[in-house]
Amino acid sequence: MFANNRIVSIIDDDPSTTLFFSEALKGFTGITVVDFTDPILALKHFQKYDYAYVLVICDFKMAGMDGMRLLKNIKESNRFVRTILITAAFRMDDNLLREYTKKKIIDGFVQKPIALHDFLKEVDTQLSYYENQKKFVPIG
């Protein structure tokens, strides 16, 4: 169903943002990109296909559920999936951001606006990290 069972999800309540990032990721091989403008639907999809997810890219400020809460729920289900939090917000709870980064709920952080090259580099870094961590996970 999904290319090599490797899903990358983009979640942002702005449809033009999800479309832009989805199009940008078409250059990566071996992944299927799914995008959502509703974080609740994104979480439901993740819960159904969590084994196939390798990366979740999520906006911080969304209606229904903020990005940090969504990423926390995702990491509780699959600690191996990589996460990138994206925000245009200038004011975030720095203590919470540090805590979530320390607990590895947030693996990468991107401030909007971001240059496409920098975004793709961060995605590549997270995908590489995912592949490397899989090599060192004990079987059984």
Secondary structure by P-SEA (a helix, b strand, c coil): cccccbbbbbbcccaaaaaaaaaaacccccbbbbbbccaaaaaaaaaaccccccbbbbbcccccccaaaaaaaaaaacccbbbbbbbcccccaaaaaaaaaaaccccccccccccaaaaaaaaaaaaaaaaaaaaacccc
